[in-house]
Amino acid sequence: MYPPLQMNTGRRRFLIGAGALAASAAIPNVLFAHAATSSRLVVMILRGALDGLAAVPPHGDPDYAGLHRELAIGAPGTADGALALNGTFGLHPSLAYLHERYAAGELIVFHAVASPYRDRSHFDGQNVLENGLAKPIGSADGWLNRALASLPPGSAKAADRAVAISQNIPLILRGAVPVISKSPQVTPDVDEDLLARLADLYSKDDWFSARLSEAAQTEKMMDDTGDSAAKPSPPSGYPDRVAAVARMAANLMRSDGGPQIAVIEAGGWDTHANQGGAKGVLAARLAGLDKGLQSLAGELGPMWPQTAVLVVTEFGRTAAVNGTRGTDHGTGGCAFLLGGAVRGGQVIADWPSLRRAALLDNRDLRPTLDLRSVFKAVLDEHMHIDANTLAKRVFPDSSGARPLQGLIRA
């Protein structure tokens, strides 16, 4: 399905071995779970930390343009400007399909949102996002697996209730409910997101950290064009890869007795350098996300009215541009909930502003909404898991994250 790795043999052995240890892939994988409910739920994890200030630009905030500078998206009506949501927020111009869903009342945009995690490690941030707890350690299972265990028994055998089409089962789906893993036939390519997450994982291992640094430098030299100022071209084929995985998920969900819950992973959102604004690398990634979600909806067809799709990332990025025309690891960001089952046409944001005094640690958008409040609302209103189970079993240390109300159509 995906092209094989093209690299020298030594580097290939190192990165393939490291990838197996990291439990990660750089391009989308898809995982499925069978549940006894007519509602469909898709969770898409954008690994690498999406810049929420680019995806959902707060064009009405007077400090936005000055902080995000050349990466800032202009106001609606300007050249390459945002797609209007309201007087404060818009969508990146690459997100045309999401904008259509917003106008159709099928998209909710959340801003200034984050998990409880407040540091900046990809590895730990994704653990918190997926384990549903307040810290990266302390649980070997994920909140979605605990939610599956709380649903009424399905007609399928226990071992068939979840399947992972991936080399590794992500934490969000690990737990008591059995999961079948089916490895892809072709190893996907490796990108900066995987290397960054491996660096986080092995930062305290001097030997492995040094080997990883050597591999990263080798990749940089192999990819070097000789012009240090040259901007990278948009990721080739990325929109088609995301769309293909989304279609796979939808086709399986539509099959007779198929899964009703899917998790899709898409990597490559770690934009430390040459991020771009309305055009460039991030814009191409967003276009791929937009196309993938459109493909998912189109292929689900008659199931779309019963579907909710959560799009989340481990944390946001810095409010200010860094020295390499990118953004660094931050805190507050954005999330999306879309689908025919969603009571859309809303932006939910207790906006803290981007004034210097309002920034977290003088650098990040300050989060004002816990992502678990969104997760709880969807599991309650859409998957019909009662509040007591959500509070005590699925998200056991989340008393401060009250579920939102009115996200799903009655």
C-alpha positions as CSV (number, residue, x, y, z in Angstrom):
1,M,0.0,0.0,0.0
2,Y,2.8,2.4,0.9
3,P,6.2,2.7,-0.8
4,P,9.1,0.8,0.9
5,L,11.8,2.6,2.7
6,Q,14.6,4.0,0.6
7,M,17.8,4.2,2.6
8,N,21.2,2.6,3.1
9,T,21.2,-0.9,4.7
10,G,22.7,0.1,8.1
11,R,20.3,3.0,8.6
12,R,17.4,0.8,7.5
13,R,18.2,-1.8,10.1
14,F,18.6,0.9,12.8
15,L,15.4,2.7,12.1
16,I,13.2,-0.4,11.6
17,G,14.5,-1.8,14.9
18,A,14.0,1.5,16.6
19,G,10.5,1.9,15.2
20,A,9.5,-1.5,16.6
21,L,10.7,-0.3,20.0
22,A,8.9,3.0,19.7
23,A,5.4,1.7,19.0
24,S,4.9,4.3,16.4
25,A,4.6,4.8,12.7
26,A,5.1,8.0,10.7
27,I,2.1,7.6,8.4
28,P,-1.5,6.6,9.1
29,N,-2.4,3.3,10.6
30,V,-5.9,2.2,11.3
31,L,-7.3,0.2,14.3
32,F,-10.8,-1.2,14.7
33,A,-13.0,-2.3,17.6
34,H,-16.4,-4.0,17.6
35,A,-19.0,-2.5,20.0
36,A,-22.7,-3.3,20.6
37,T,-24.2,0.0,19.6
38,S,-25.5,1.5,16.3
39,S,-23.4,4.6,16.9
40,R,-20.1,4.9,15.0
41,L,-17.1,6.6,16.6
42,V,-13.8,7.4,14.9
43,V,-10.8,8.8,16.8
44,M,-8.1,10.3,14.7
45,I,-4.8,11.0,16.5
46,L,-2.5,13.6,14.9
47,R,0.9,12.6,16.2
48,G,3.6,15.2,16.4
49,A,1.6,18.1,17.9
50,L,-0.6,20.1,15.5
51,D,-0.2,23.9,15.6
52,G,-3.7,24.9,16.6
53,L,-3.0,28.6,16.0
54,A,-2.5,27.7,12.3
55,A,-5.3,25.2,11.9
56,V,-7.8,27.4,13.8
57,P,-6.3,30.9,13.5
58,P,-7.6,33.4,16.1
59,H,-7.6,36.2,13.6
60,G,-9.6,38.5,15.8
61,D,-7.0,38.4,18.6
62,P,-4.9,41.5,18.3
63,D,-1.8,39.8,19.4
64,Y,-2.0,36.8,17.1
65,A,-0.3,38.3,14.0
66,G,2.6,39.7,16.0
67,L,3.4,36.5,17.7
68,H,2.9,34.1,14.8
69,R,4.4,36.5,12.2
70,E,4.9,34.9,8.8
71,L,3.1,31.8,9.9
72,A,-0.1,33.7,10.8
73,I,-3.2,33.1,8.7
74,G,-4.9,36.3,7.6
75,A,-8.4,37.3,8.4
76,P,-11.3,36.1,6.2
77,G,-11.5,38.1,3.0
78,T,-7.8,38.8,2.8
79,A,-5.4,37.0,0.3
80,D,-5.0,33.4,1.5
81,G,-7.1,34.3,4.5
82,A,-8.9,32.1,7.0
83,L,-12.3,30.5,6.3
84,A,-14.6,32.3,8.6
85,L,-16.1,30.7,11.6
86,N,-17.0,33.7,13.7
87,G,-15.6,37.1,14.5
88,T,-12.6,35.7,16.4
89,F,-11.8,32.3,14.8
90,G,-11.4,30.8,11.3
91,L,-10.1,27.7,9.7
92,H,-6.9,27.3,7.8
93,P,-7.6,27.8,4.0
94,S,-6.6,24.1,3.4
95,L,-9.6,22.9,5.5
96,A,-12.3,23.6,3.0
97,Y,-14.3,20.4,3.7
98,L,-14.3,21.0,7.4
99,H,-15.6,24.5,6.7
100,E,-18.4,23.0,4.7
101,R,-19.2,20.7,7.6
102,Y,-19.3,23.6,10.0
103,A,-21.7,25.5,7.7
104,A,-23.8,22.3,7.5
105,G,-24.0,22.1,11.3
106,E,-21.8,19.0,11.5
107,L,-18.5,20.4,13.0
108,I,-17.6,21.6,16.5
109,V,-14.2,23.4,16.9
110,F,-12.6,23.4,20.3
111,H,-9.8,25.8,21.1
112,A,-7.5,26.5,24.0
113,V,-7.9,22.8,24.7
114,A,-5.3,20.3,26.1
115,S,-4.9,17.1,28.0
116,P,-3.7,17.4,31.6
117,Y,-0.1,17.1,30.4
118,R,2.0,20.3,30.9
119,D,5.5,19.3,29.8
120,R,6.7,18.9,26.2
121,S,7.7,15.3,25.5
122,H,5.9,13.7,22.5
123,F,6.2,10.3,24.2
124,D,4.7,11.4,27.5
125,G,2.2,13.7,25.9
126,Q,0.8,11.0,23.8
127,N,0.7,8.6,26.8
128,V,-1.5,11.1,28.7
129,L,-3.7,11.7,25.6
130,E,-4.3,8.0,25.3
131,N,-4.3,6.7,28.9
132,G,-6.9,9.3,29.9
133,L,-5.1,10.0,33.2
134,A,-3.4,13.1,34.5
135,K,0.1,11.7,34.2
136,P,2.0,9.6,31.6
137,I,2.6,6.6,33.8
138,G,0.4,4.6,36.1
139,S,-1.8,2.7,33.6
140,A,-1.0,0.1,31.0
141,D,-4.4,0.5,29.3
142,G,-6.1,3.2,27.3
143,W,-9.3,5.1,27.9
144,L,-10.9,3.8,24.7
145,N,-10.3,0.2,25.7
146,R,-11.8,0.9,29.1
147,A,-14.8,2.4,27.3
148,L,-15.1,-0.7,25.1
149,A,-15.1,-2.8,28.3
150,S,-18.0,-0.7,29.6
151,L,-20.2,-1.1,26.5
152,P,-22.9,-3.9,26.4
153,P,-21.5,-7.3,25.2
154,G,-21.3,-7.6,21.4
155,S,-22.3,-10.4,19.2
156,A,-18.8,-11.1,18.1
157,K,-16.3,-13.3,20.0
158,A,-14.3,-11.4,22.7
159,A,-11.1,-11.8,20.7
160,D,-12.8,-10.2,17.6
161,R,-14.1,-7.1,19.3
162,A,-11.0,-5.1,18.4
163,V,-8.4,-5.4,15.7
164,A,-5.3,-3.3,15.0
165,I,-4.0,-2.9,11.5
166,S,-0.6,-1.7,12.7
167,Q,2.8,-3.1,13.7
168,N,1.9,-2.1,17.3
169,I,-1.4,-1.5,19.2
170,P,-1.4,2.1,20.4
171,L,-2.0,2.7,24.1
172,I,-5.5,4.1,23.6
173,L,-6.7,0.6,22.6
174,R,-4.7,-1.5,25.0
175,G,-6.4,-3.1,27.9
176,A,-8.8,-5.9,29.0
177,V,-10.8,-6.0,25.8
178,P,-8.8,-8.3,23.4
179,V,-7.3,-6.8,20.3
180,I,-6.1,-8.6,17.2
181,S,-3.0,-7.0,15.6
182,K,-2.5,-7.3,11.8
183,S,0.8,-5.9,10.6
184,P,0.9,-4.0,7.3
185,Q,2.6,-5.8,4.5
186,V,4.9,-2.9,3.8
187,T,6.9,-0.9,6.3
188,P,6.0,2.8,6.1
189,D,8.6,5.5,5.6
190,V,10.2,7.2,8.5
191,D,9.8,11.0,9.1
192,E,10.8,13.6,11.7
193,D,7.8,12.8,14.0
194,L,9.1,9.3,14.6
195,L,12.7,10.5,15.2
196,A,11.5,13.1,17.6
197,R,9.4,10.6,19.6
198,L,12.3,8.2,19.7
199,A,14.6,11.0,21.0
200,D,12.1,11.6,23.8
201,L,11.9,7.9,24.7
202,Y,15.6,7.3,24.8
203,S,16.8,10.8,26.0
204,K,18.3,9.3,29.2
205,D,20.1,6.4,27.4
206,D,23.5,7.9,26.3
207,W,24.4,5.1,23.9
208,F,21.0,4.9,22.2
209,S,20.6,8.6,22.1
210,A,23.9,9.0,20.3
211,R,23.0,6.4,17.8
212,L,19.7,8.1,17.1
213,S,21.4,11.4,16.7
214,E,23.8,9.8,14.1
215,A,20.8,8.4,12.2
216,A,19.1,11.7,12.2
217,Q,22.2,13.5,10.9
218,T,22.6,10.8,8.2
219,E,19.0,11.4,7.1
220,K,19.6,15.2,7.0
221,M,22.8,14.8,4.9
222,M,21.0,12.4,2.5
223,D,18.2,14.8,2.1
224,D,20.3,17.9,1.9
225,T,19.9,19.8,-1.4
226,G,23.0,22.0,-0.8
227,D,20.8,25.1,-0.2
228,S,20.5,25.6,3.6
229,A,17.8,28.2,3.1
230,A,15.7,26.1,0.8
231,K,12.2,25.3,2.1
232,P,11.1,21.7,2.1
233,S,8.6,20.7,-0.5
234,P,5.2,19.6,0.7
235,P,5.0,15.9,1.7
236,S,4.5,14.0,-1.5
237,G,1.5,11.8,-1.6
238,Y,0.4,12.5,2.0
239,P,-3.2,13.6,1.2
240,D,-3.7,10.4,-0.8
241,R,-2.3,8.2,2.0
242,V,-4.6,9.7,4.6
243,A,-7.6,9.4,2.3
244,A,-6.7,5.8,1.5
245,V,-6.6,4.8,5.2
246,A,-9.8,6.7,5.9
247,R,-11.5,4.8,3.1
248,M,-10.2,1.6,4.5
249,A,-11.7,2.4,7.9
250,A,-15.1,3.4,6.4
251,N,-15.3,0.3,4.2
252,L,-14.6,-2.0,7.1
253,M,-17.2,-0.2,9.3
254,R,-19.7,-0.6,6.5
255,S,-19.1,-4.3,6.0
256,D,-21.5,-6.8,7.4
257,G,-20.8,-7.1,11.2
258,G,-18.0,-4.7,10.8
259,P,-16.4,-2.6,13.6
260,Q,-18.2,0.4,15.0
261,I,-15.2,2.1,16.5
262,A,-12.0,3.1,14.6
263,V,-8.8,4.7,15.6
264,I,-6.7,6.3,12.8
265,E,-3.2,7.7,13.4
266,A,-1.6,10.3,11.2
267,G,2.0,11.4,11.9
268,G,4.2,14.3,10.7
269,W,2.8,17.3,12.6
270,D,6.0,18.3,14.4
271,T,6.8,21.5,12.6
272,H,9.9,22.9,14.2
273,A,11.3,24.4,10.9
274,N,9.9,25.9,7.7
275,Q,6.3,25.3,8.8
276,G,4.7,27.6,6.3
277,G,1.6,29.7,6.6
278,A,-1.3,29.5,4.1
279,K,1.0,27.4,1.9
280,G,3.8,25.1,2.6
281,V,4.4,21.9,4.6
282,L,1.8,22.3,7.3
283,A,-0.8,23.5,4.7
284,A,-0.2,20.3,2.7
285,R,-0.6,18.2,5.8
286,L,-3.9,20.0,6.6
287,A,-5.1,19.4,3.1
288,G,-4.4,15.7,3.6
289,L,-6.4,15.7,6.8
290,D,-9.2,17.5,5.1
291,K,-9.3,15.1,2.2
292,G,-9.1,12.1,4.5
293,L,-12.1,13.3,6.5
294,Q,-14.0,13.9,3.3
295,S,-13.2,10.4,2.1
296,L,-14.3,8.9,5.5
297,A,-17.6,10.7,5.3
298,G,-18.2,9.8,1.7
299,E,-17.4,6.1,2.1
300,L,-19.5,5.8,5.3
301,G,-22.5,7.0,3.3
302,P,-25.7,6.0,5.1
303,M,-23.8,5.4,8.3
304,W,-22.6,9.1,8.5
305,P,-25.7,10.3,10.4
306,Q,-24.8,7.9,13.2
307,T,-21.1,8.9,13.2
308,A,-18.9,11.1,15.4
309,V,-15.3,11.7,14.5
310,L,-12.8,13.1,17.1
311,V,-9.6,14.7,15.8
312,V,-7.0,15.3,18.5
313,T,-3.3,15.8,19.0
314,E,-0.9,15.5,22.0
315,F,-0.4,19.2,22.7
316,G,-0.2,22.5,20.8
317,R,2.7,24.6,19.7
318,T,4.3,27.8,20.8
319,A,2.5,31.1,20.2
320,A,5.6,32.7,18.8
321,V,7.7,31.7,15.7
322,N,11.1,30.2,16.5
323,G,14.4,30.9,14.8
324,T,13.9,28.3,12.1
325,R,10.5,29.6,10.8
326,G,8.6,27.0,12.7
327,T,7.0,26.5,16.1
328,D,8.2,24.5,19.1
329,H,6.3,22.2,21.5
330,G,3.6,24.0,23.4
331,T,0.5,23.3,25.4
332,G,-2.9,24.7,24.4
333,G,-4.2,23.8,20.9
334,C,-7.3,22.8,19.0
335,A,-9.5,19.7,18.5
336,F,-12.4,18.9,16.2
337,L,-15.6,16.9,16.5
338,L,-17.5,16.2,13.3
339,G,-20.1,13.9,11.9
340,G,-23.7,13.5,11.1
341,A,-24.4,12.8,14.8
342,V,-22.7,16.0,15.9
343,R,-24.6,19.1,16.9
344,G,-22.2,21.3,15.0
345,G,-21.8,24.9,13.8
346,Q,-20.2,25.8,17.2
347,V,-16.8,27.1,18.3
348,I,-16.3,26.1,22.0
349,A,-13.5,28.2,23.5
350,D,-13.0,30.1,26.7
351,W,-10.4,32.2,25.0
352,P,-7.6,33.4,27.3
353,S,-6.1,35.7,24.7
354,L,-2.6,35.8,23.4
355,R,-1.4,38.7,25.5
356,R,2.1,38.1,26.8
357,A,0.8,38.2,30.4
358,A,-1.9,35.6,29.5
359,L,0.5,33.0,27.9
360,L,1.4,29.9,29.8
361,D,5.2,30.0,30.8
362,N,5.4,33.2,28.6
363,R,5.3,31.0,25.5
364,D,2.2,28.9,25.1
365,L,-1.6,29.3,24.5
366,R,-3.0,28.7,28.0
367,P,-5.5,25.8,28.0
368,T,-8.9,26.5,29.5
369,L,-10.6,23.2,28.5
370,D,-9.6,19.6,29.4
371,L,-9.8,17.2,26.5
372,R,-11.3,14.6,28.8
373,S,-14.4,16.8,29.1
374,V,-14.9,16.3,25.3
375,F,-14.1,12.6,25.5
376,K,-16.6,12.1,28.3
377,A,-19.3,14.0,26.5
378,V,-18.9,11.9,23.4
379,L,-18.8,8.6,25.3
380,D,-21.9,9.7,27.3
381,E,-24.1,11.2,24.7
382,H,-23.0,9.2,21.7
383,M,-21.9,5.8,23.0
384,H,-24.3,5.8,26.0
385,I,-21.8,5.1,28.8
386,D,-23.1,6.4,32.1
387,A,-21.4,9.3,33.9
388,N,-20.6,7.2,37.0
389,T,-18.7,4.6,34.8
390,L,-16.9,7.4,33.0
391,A,-15.8,9.1,36.2
392,K,-14.7,5.9,38.1
393,R,-13.5,3.5,35.4
394,V,-12.8,5.2,32.1
395,F,-11.2,8.4,33.4
396,P,-10.6,7.6,37.1
397,D,-8.7,10.8,38.1
398,S,-10.7,13.3,36.2
399,S,-13.0,14.9,38.7
400,G,-12.1,18.4,37.5
401,A,-13.0,17.6,33.9
402,R,-16.8,17.8,33.8
403,P,-18.3,16.4,30.6
404,L,-19.6,19.1,28.2
405,Q,-23.2,19.0,27.2
406,G,-25.1,19.2,23.9
407,L,-22.3,17.9,21.6
408,I,-24.4,15.1,20.0
409,R,-27.8,15.3,18.4
410,A,-30.6,13.8,20.3
